[in-house]
């Protein structure tokens, strides 16, 4: 008997509906309206800014900026998505990405390490950080919120120590060539790196036994364990992979800016969580999902770019991210209980 059949017999939520009820009481039109709400909202937002500022907003340069400059946010959101899908949360990912970024800069600029090797070391650091989070959260059964907040603060302290509280510039330009400067269809190639990872997460979560097990661990961990699913192993994997992808966000940051500082990636953590909660309101409402997260990133990036073109002050970006997070959490929690 498959793990899916066992979990259903134990009374776990059915995978067909947004909150495990198969969409009972809701017409197919209503379900499709829920799934398409965010893409439609993104399209409306795009049209509004296109009407208000057609010359600048519809330019290829602006489209390239929307898709390319937000790749760091996109990658960090995909990192945050993985623990969230299995019922955890990782607030250390900004620190992990920042630690990876500063490791690349220090190794390459200060010690002459080839940029490829420096990036591999940075990804390894991300994996170690993810394993450390899993050790405390999963092995010692502590609350992921407070524990990853603590490890994230620790990682940030390491960044300031390693960087000597300064921004390190002069990273080898080859990294920028393979991330931000090289383009495909007029868009920086780093956006397509994020797109590939998003599609890989979507495929695994949707079409593989591992994805089914992760779904049930996220929806009902106790029932998953009773059904023979190794929930702790799946949670370990989510934390470690989240650390690796957060480190890749650090790589993209260094490639985009050619430098790294103490707060390089940490500022992207709030909008990253806004994206995954906003994404949980669409495509598969009530569930954290990769396609919804990708659309949410584009929605946030479009909103910020449009506000900037209209001359909004810097605080408008924070207002937009904060409001999006509040609304996204409220709506996604409601859908998960419906």
N, C-alpha and C positions, 0 to 999 in steps of 0.2 A: 504494500500500500504506500502511495506517495506521501510526502510530507504535507502537501496541500490538502489531500483527502483527510489525513489524520487531524490536521488543525481544524478543518471545517466540522468534523465530527465532534470535536471538543467544544465547539461553539464559538470559535474565533470569527471575527468579521469576515464576511464574504468579500473577495477582492473586486467584485463587480461594481459596487457603489462607492460614492465619495466618502461615506462614513461607514462602509461596511454593510449597508442595508439594501444593497442592490438598487438603490434609487427608488425604494418603495414609496408610492404615493406621489411621485413626481413624474410628469409626462416626459417622453423622450425629447420633446421640444424644450422643456424646462431644463433638462440635463445638458443639452447642447448649448443652451443659452448661458448656463453656468460656466461651461468649459471654454466658451468663446468670449466671455466677458472681458478678460484682460487683453487679448489680441485686438478686440474691437476698441477698447479704451486707448490702447497704444496707437491704433490707426487714427482715432479721433484727435488725440494729442498731436500727432504728426501733422494732420490737416490744419489744425488750429495755428500751429507755429508756421506752417507753410503759407497760410493766408496772411498772417501778421508780418512775416519777414520773408517774402518769396525769394528775393535775390540772394540773400545770404544763407537761409536755412536749407534751400533746395540745391545749393551748390555741392559739387562732388567733394570739395574740401571739407565741408561740414559733415556730410554723410560719412566720409572717411574718418573724421574726428570722432563722431558718435560711436562707430564700430571699433575703431582702433584704440582710442585713448582710454576707453572703459574696459579694455581687456584684462587689466589687473583686477578690477572689481568682478568681472565675469569669472575669472579663475578662482578668486577667493570665495565667491559665492558657491562655486561647485565644490570647493573644499568643505565649506560649512554645511552643504547639503548632505554629505555622506553620514556624519553622526546623527543629524536630524532625522534621516530616514529610518534609523534603527532606534529612535526614541531617546537619543542623547543630545547634548549641546556642547560645543567646543568654543569657548570664548578666548582661547589662547592663539587662534589662528593668525590674527594680526601680528602678534609677537613672533610666531613661527616664520611667517613670511618676511618680516623685518630682519630676523636673525639670519635667514638664508641670504637676503640681499646684502647685509653687511659682511657676511662671510665671503661672498664673491668679491666685494670691493677690497676687503683687507687682503685676501689671498692674491688677487690679481695685481692690485696697485702697490701694496706695501711689500709683498713677498715675491712678486714676479711669477706666480703660478699661472700656467696657461688657462685661458678663459674657459675652455671646455672642461678641464679638470676641476676648476673652481666651481663651476655650475653643478657638476656631479657631486662634489663634496657638499654643496648647499642642499641638494635634494636628499642626500644621506642624512644631513642634519635634520631636515624636515621629518624623515621617517623615524629618527630617534626621538624627536619631540613628541610625535604622535604615539609612539610606543610608551613613552613616559606617562602621557595622559591616560592611556589605556591601563597601565599598571595601577595607577592610583584610583581611577574611576571604576574599572571593571574588576581587577584583582582584589582591591581592598574595599570595593563596594561603597564608594563615597559618592556624594552628590556631584554630578558633572558640572553644574552651574558654578558653584563656589570653588571646586577643585581646579577647573580650567581657568577660572578667573585668577586663581593664585599662580598657576604655572605660567599663564600669560604675563603676569606681572614680573615673575622671575625671568622669563625670556627677555622681556623689555629691559630689565636691569642688566642682563648679559650684553644686550646690544649697546647700551650706553657705555659699559665697561670696555668692550672690544673696540668700539668706535672712538673711545675717549671723548664722548659727547660732541663729536664733530661730524660733518658731512664729508664723505670721501668721494672725490671726483677723479676722473681720468681713467675709468674702466676701459679696457680694450674695445675699440669700436666694432670688432667682429660680432659681438653679442647684439649690438643695435642693428647690425646688418641682417641678422637672422630673426629679429623680432619686430622692430618698429619701422625700420627703413625699407626693408624689402616688402613689396606689396603684391597682392593678387586681386585682379579685377578692381584695382584702385584702392583696395583696403589693406592696411597693414597685416602681414601674414600671421601675426600673433592672435588676431581674432579667430582665424581658422584653426589654430591650435586649440583654442578654447572650445570651438564648435565641435571638434573631433572628440574631445574629452566628454563634452556634454552628451553627444550621441552614443559614446561608449557606455556611459552611466545609464542612459535611457534604455539601451539594448539589454544590458545585464539585468536591470531592474524589471524589465517588462517580459523578457523572453527566456530567461534562464532559471533553473531551480534555485540558484543562489539568490536571485532577485526575489523569488517568491518567499524564501525563508527570511530574507531581510525585511520584507513587507510585514510578515507576521510577527517578527521580533519587535518591530516598531509599533505595531498596533496592540499587541498583547504579549508581553515578554513571558509572563508566567505560563500562559497557555502554550506558547511556543516551546518552552522548556519541557512541559509535560508531554508534548507531542514528539519529543526526541530531537528537536532542533538545538544545535549547539549555539545558543544565543551569545554566550560570552566570546566565542571564537569570532562570530560575525561582528560583534561590537569592537573587538580588538582590531579586526581588519579595517573597519570604518575609521577608527581613530588614526591608524597608521597611514592609510591612503589619504585621509584629510591632511595630515602633516606633509605628505609628499606633494599634494596639489597646492597647498599653501606655499610651500617652498618654490614651486613653479611660478606662483604669483610674484614671489620675490625676484625670481629670474627675469620675469617680464618687466618688473619695475626698473631693474638695473638696465635692461636693454632699452627701455623707453627714455630714461633720463640720463644714462651714462654715469650715474652716481648712486650712492646709498647713504642714508642718514638714520639717526636714532628712531625717527617716527615714520619711516618710509612707507610701510604697508598698513600700519595700525589704523590709520584714518579710514581705511576701506572696510573695516569690520562691520560698522553699523549699516551702511548701505548694502553690504553682502547679506546680512540677515534680513534686511528689508526685502531684498530680492527673493530669498527662498520662501519667506512667509507670503509675500505677494504671489509668488509662483504657485503656492499651495491653494490659491483661490481659483486656479485656471487649469485647463487641460484635464487634470484629475483632481477635481475640487475636494478639499479636505485632506489631501495627501501631499507630502513633499515630493516633488518630481522634477526631473532634469529639464524637460521641455518647458514647463511653466517657469522654472528659474531663469532659463535663457531669455524667454520673452519678457520677464520682469526686469532683467538687466537692461534690455533694450528700451523698455518703458522708462526706467529711471534715467538712463543715459540721454534719451530724447528730451525728457523734461528738463534736465539740468542744462543741456546744450541750448534748448530754446530759451530758457530764462536768461542765460548768459548773453545770447544774441540780442535779446530785448533790453539789455542794459541793467539787469537785476544785480543787486549787491551780492557779495559773497555769502552773506547770511541766508539768502534765499535758497541756496543749495542745501544748507542744513535744515531749513524749514521744510523743504520738499522731501528730503530723505526721512526726517523724523515723522512727518505726517503720513508718509507712505508706510513706514514701519508700524505705526499705531493702527492704521486702518487695516493693514495686511494681517497683523496678529489677531485683531478682533474678528475679521471676517473668516480667516482660516480656522480659528478656534470654534467659531459658530458652526462652520461647515463640518468639522470633525465630530461635533456633537449631534448634528442633525440626523 
